[in-house]
């Protein structure tokens, strides 16, 4: 079953056009939600960790927020260099061990 | 620091061949992981290790083996390669002391099985 769902699958923006990416999760006992950025041909790169509803983190043009059921990655006035695939992951406990479950990602393209 | 280094970057295998994907980290991280990433799918955990001499299965371990003889190295062995193992493989590591799953990933190894 899908425990982490990201939407949209792909998003095209014009430079300067702000928007948001969504990550919804259906796990109980969330032990952390993580955002990663992945450039083509590279491994994911860590962006943010969020632990509790209401928490927000910011980095340059990116702001991540968390509610009890979803997280948003807000992109303000994006630039072409923000083009990448953004991955969301949740940490949960299953069978006595912790695991990190990744969503399928949102591919963002920012056109100049 | 080099971070997490994976070799090879690309490899083509024939069905039934075997190979080892190498992963080395120079950050003295306790935890190491192997993920595979298929087109349009999320990263799936194959195996992980919490320290030298300790390994455990992830979600999709069938057809793979790992070992962790040192803190730095975590090779992934593919025995009897099958087309279903065509994927991009990522090795990652983290420090237990950080208390969070902030993973450092390698650049990936793209494997094609024909």
Interface residues (C-beta under 8 A of the other chain):
Chain A: X4 X9 X32 X34 X36 X41 X42 X43 X44 X45 X46 X49 X87 X89 X91 X97 X98 X99 X100 X101 X102 X103 X104 X105
Chain B: X4 X40 X41 X42 X43 X44 X45 X56 X58 X59 X90 X92 X100 X101 X102 X103 X104 X105 X106 X107 X108
